[in-house]
C-alpha cells in the first residue's frame, strides 16, 4: 500500500541483468478483483508473480483467476484472510484525515513506522516510504484502503495453487506476523517458508540482499 517500484529497487537491480522484470501499479481501483484483472491485462502470457503486502493480496487474486498463466508465486509479508471488521473500521478515520489533507501525518504517525524493524537504515527507508506515498497522493490512499476493506478471503483458493511457491516474511513484521505466513505455507501444497531476520514489513528494503537471495532461489526451483 502506497508504494511504487522503489519498494523493489534492490531486487530490480539484482535480477534485471538476466530477467525481464515488470512492476505492476495497483493504484487505479478500489477493488482487488479489478486490480488483478489489470495486472493480467498487462503481463505476458506466462510469468512468475511476486507480491508484497497489498501486492500479495492482489497476487492471490491473480492466480485464483488465471492459474495457468502463473509459473511460480511469491507471497511476501501479506495476509490471505479477509479484512477483520475492527481493522476495516479503523481505516475510516485514516481515510478522513487523508481526505482532509493529512496524508503525510497519517503515513508518519500511524502506518509505516509501526511495521519496520529497528536498524541503521530505518530513517532512510522511512524517507523512501514517505516519498512514495506523497508521489501517489491521497486519492490512491483512499482507493487502496477501500480495496483492502472489501478484499476477498483467499484461504480456500490457496489450497488449489500448484506452482512453486515462496512464502516470505520479515521476522519482526507487526502488520502481517509470522503465523499468517505459516498458515499460507500450510495451505499451499509444497510451499517454502523463509523468514528474514532483521526485517519487519518491508524486507525488500530492510534486508535487500537476503530477500533477493530468497527470490533467486525461488526463481531457480
PEJOMO-V312477 format. One record per pair of residues at least 4 apart in sequence whose C-alpha atoms are under 8 Angstrom apart, sorted by the first residue. I is the first residue (numbers start at 0). J is the second residue. If there is no record, write none. Layout:
i = (I	I)
j = (J	J)
//
This chain:
i = (0	0	0	0	0	1	1	1	1	1	1	1	2	2	2	2	2	3	3	4	4	5	5	6	6	6	7	7	7	8	9	9	9	9	9	9	10	10	10	10	10	11	11	12	13	14	14	14	15	15	23	25	25	26	26	26	26	27	27	27	28	28	28	28	28	29	29	29	29	29	29	29	30	30	30	30	30	30	30	30	31	31	31	31	31	31	31	31	31	32	32	32	33	34	34	35	35	35	35	35	36	36	37	38	38	39	42	44	45	45	45	45	46	46	46	46	47	47	47	47	47	48	48	48	48	48	48	49	49	49	49	49	49	49	50	50	50	50	50	50	50	50	51	51	51	51	51	51	51	52	52	52	52	52	52	52	53	53	53	54	54	55	55	55	55	55	55	55	56	56	56	56	57	58	58	59	59	59	59	60	60	61	61	62	62	62	62	63	63	65	66	69	70	70	71	71	71	71	72	72	72	72	73	73	73	73	73	73	74	74	74	74	75	75	75	76	76	76	76	76	76	76	76	76	77	77	77	77	78	78	78	79	79	79	79	79	80	80	80	80	81	81	81	81	81	81	82	82	82	82	82	82	83	84	85	86	86	87	87	87	89	90	90	91	92	93	93	94	94	94	94	95	96	96	96	96	97	97	97	97	97	97	98	98	98	98	100	101	102	102	102	102	103	103	103	103	104	104	105	105	106	106	106	106	107	107	107	108	109	110	111	111	111	112	113	114	114	114	114	114	114	115	115	115	115	115	115	115	115	115	116	116	116	116	116	116	116	116	117	117	118	120	120	121	121	122	123	124	124	124	125	126	127	128	129	130	131	132	133	135	135	136	137	138	139	140	141	142	143	144	145	146	153	154	154	154	155	156	157	157	157	158	158	158	159	160	160	161	161	163	163	163	163	164	164	164	164	164	165	165	165	165	165	165	166	166	166	166	166	166	166	167	167	167	167	167	168	168	168	168	168	168	168	168	168	168	169	169	169	169	169	169	169	169	169	169	170	170	170	170	170	170	170	170	171	171	171	171	171	171	172	172	172	172	172	173	173	174	175	175	175	176	177	177	178	179	180	180	181	181	182	183	184	184	184	184	184	185	193	195	195	195	195	197	197	198	198	198	199	201	202	202	202	203	203	203	206	207	208	209	210	211	212	213	214	215	216)
j = (52	53	54	140	143	128	131	132	135	139	140	143	6	128	131	132	135	24	131	8	22	127	131	201	203	204	11	203	204	12	13	203	204	207	208	211	14	203	207	210	211	15	20	16	211	18	20	215	19	20	38	34	54	34	139	142	143	34	139	142	33	34	142	143	146	33	141	142	143	144	145	146	34	142	143	145	146	147	149	150	35	56	57	60	146	147	149	150	151	36	57	60	37	38	57	39	57	58	60	61	40	61	41	42	61	61	46	68	67	68	69	70	68	69	70	71	69	70	71	72	218	58	69	70	71	72	73	54	55	58	72	73	74	75	54	55	56	57	58	73	74	75	55	56	74	75	76	77	201	56	75	76	77	78	175	200	57	77	147	58	77	59	73	74	75	76	77	78	60	77	78	79	61	62	74	63	79	153	157	64	153	65	66	66	68	69	160	156	157	69	160	162	162	163	162	163	164	218	162	163	164	165	164	165	166	167	214	217	164	165	166	167	166	167	168	167	168	169	172	175	176	180	200	201	168	175	179	180	175	179	180	152	153	154	179	183	151	152	153	154	148	149	150	151	152	153	86	87	147	148	149	150	87	88	89	90	148	91	147	148	93	94	144	95	96	97	105	98	140	141	144	99	100	101	102	105	101	102	105	137	140	141	102	137	138	141	137	105	106	133	136	137	107	129	132	133	108	109	109	110	110	111	129	132	111	112	129	112	113	114	115	125	128	125	173	171	172	173	174	199	200	121	171	172	173	198	199	200	201	205	121	171	172	197	198	199	200	205	121	197	197	124	205	125	205	126	127	128	204	205	129	130	131	132	133	134	135	136	137	139	140	140	141	142	143	144	145	146	147	148	149	150	157	158	183	186	159	160	183	186	187	186	187	188	187	187	188	187	188	189	190	217	220	187	189	190	191	217	190	191	192	193	214	217	180	183	184	190	191	192	193	180	192	193	194	195	172	176	177	180	193	194	195	199	200	202	177	194	195	196	197	198	199	200	201	202	176	177	194	195	196	197	198	199	176	196	197	198	199	200	176	177	198	199	200	199	200	200	179	180	200	180	181	194	182	183	184	192	185	192	186	187	188	189	190	191	192	190	213	202	206	209	210	205	206	202	205	206	205	205	206	207	210	207	210	211	210	211	212	213	214	215	216	217	218	219	220)
//
